[in-house]
């Protein structure tokens, strides 16, 4: 994980923003092995009177699931797709939400700035609702589900919060610290990236402006 750039950003804005150093050691991405099949054909002689008809009914295959390159992301990059289980037991898949504006926040219960900005996401979720063109999901980085459940229960948050107990999703979005928030446009590409956070009121305004700009595109 390339930390130099991200850490320097935190230091430059140290007086305004706070971020927690990343305690996670990313796992080496599993290589994706695709099986290929080779069909050998041979020409055979057929009589002129022989008629061969073949009907092929094929539907276009879905695009291969896009996991990204496990590299530091920047604005304009295609956002890696991921699937996750949410605290309420439902599932979330970025692929199913393409065409909407998606805010993805990476956080942990041990990170003070992460916890401090959480009310901003609750307010944004209240503004747009669960069935709008704006999706908000906060991904907990590599903590146990019981820790996350306890935190959510104690604070009463209703916006979608996802488990990432093995850190695999966080590895797809490498960063030198958290909170780390990415705004993904309707086209599936990253519109803005935020590392660190001030207070919840300030962060609400920043994220709101970014979401509205992405909606307008």
N, C-alpha and C positions, 0 to 999 in steps of 0.2 A: 504494500500500500504506500503510495507516494504521499508522505506527510508534509514535505517541505513547503509546498505551495500553500496548502490549507493552513498550516500553522502560522506562516507569515501573514496571512490574511487576518488571523485572530490577533496577532501582535500589533498590526497596524491600527486596528480598531479597538484596542484593549480598553480605552477609556469609555467607549460607547457600548460595546457588546461583550457578552460573556459566553464562553463555550467550554465544554468539558473535554479534556483529552480523551482520545479513543482508547479504551482499555482492552479492546478486542484484538485478538490475533486471528486474522482471516485465514480460513482454510484454503488450501490449494483447490481451485475450481476443478471439478471433475470434468475430464474430457468427454466430449460427446462423440460417441462412436456410432456411425451410421452404417447399416448393413446395405450392401449393394448386391444386386443379383444380376447375373449375366445370362442372357438367353441366347443360345446359339441356334442359328437357323440355317437350314440348307435348302438349296433349290431342288425341287423335284420336278420331273417331267410330268406334264398333265396333257391330256388329250384336248383337242380343240373343243370337243363337245362337252367337256366337263366344266361345270359352272360352280364356282365357290363363292358363297356369300357369307359375310361375317357382320354381325351387328355388335357394336361396342357402345355401351351406355356408361359413360364416365362423367362424373361431376368433378369440377375443379377442386383440388385438394386445398385444405386450409394452409395458410402460410406457416412455415416452420416456426415453432415458438421461439421468440427472440429473447435470449438471455443477456445480451450485451457482451462486452469484451473484458469485464472485470478491470476496468481502468478508471482513473479519475475522470469525471464527467465535466462538461462545460456547456454553457448555453448553446443551443443549436444542435446538440447531440440527440440521437434517438434514445428515448428512455427505455432501459431494460424492462422487460415484462416480468412479473412475478405473481405467484399465487400464495395466498396466506389464509390461515384460519383466524377469524375475529373472536374477540372476547365473548360475544353473544352466541357463539357457536356456528355462525354463518361463515361463508367463504367469500374471499375477495380475489378477483383476477383482473389485472390491468387490461388484458386483452378484451375482456367483456365490457370495458368502459371506454374504449377508444371512441372518439367523437365527442367526448366530454372533456372539460378541464379538470385535471386531477392534481390535488395537492398531496404530496407524500412527505411526511415528517418522520425523521429518525430520532429516537429518544431513548432514555432509560430512567428508571426511578431514582438511581443514584446521582443523576445529573441535575444540579440545582437550576441552571438556566432552562433546561428542558421542562422541568416541572413548573417553573415560573411562567412560561409562555402558554401552557396548556389551555387556560381560559380563552385565549384568542381563537383556538380551533373550535371550542365549544360555541363561541359566539358566531363564527363563520358557518358552522353547521346549522345553527339556529336560523341564520339569515337565508341560507339557500335550501335547506331541507334535504331529506333523504332521496327525493325523486326528481332532482333538478339536473341541469347540465354541469353541475359542479360536484366533484367527488372529493371527500376529505378522508384520509386514512393516516393514522400514526402507527409506525412500525417500531415496536420495542426491540432493542438490539440485544439479543443473546441472553435474556433473563428467563428464568423459569416461569411457567404459566401461573403458578400460584402467587408469585410476587406481583405479577401484572394484575391478576384478578383482584388481589387485595387492594392495590393502589386505586384501581378504577372504582371499586365498591366504596372505598373511603371518600373518594372525591365526587362520585356521582356523575361522571362524564358519560355522555350519550353518543358522541361521535365515534365512528369506527376506529377501533384500536386493534392492531394485529400482533400476533405472536411471531417471533423469529428466534426460537430457542437455540437453533444451531448457528445463527449468524449468517446464513446463506444469503438472505435478501440484502442484508447490510453489506455483504461482500460485493454484491452487484452494483452498489452505489458507494464506492470507496470514499472515505473522507478522513481528515486528520482529527476530527472532533465532532461532537454533537452539542446542541441540536443542529440538525442538518435538514433543510427543507427544500424541496424541489417542486416547482410548478410545471406541470406538463400540459402542453396545448392540445387542442382537439385533434391535431394531426399526429400526436404521439411523440412530438419532439419537445425538448426541454426549453422553456421560455425564461426561467429565472432560477437562480440557486442562492440560498441564504445559509451561511454558516454562523452559528452563534445567535444570541437573542438578547434583546433588552427586556423591558417589561411587557406584559401581555397586551396592554392598550396600544403601545407603539407597534408591536408585531402585528396586531389585528389590522391596523391601517396599512402597513406595508403589504401584507398578504392580500388584503382586499383589493388594493390597487392593481396588483399583479394578476389576480384572478379576473378582474373586470377587463383588463387589457387583453388577456388571452381569450375571453369570451367574445370580444369585439372583432377578433381576427377571422 
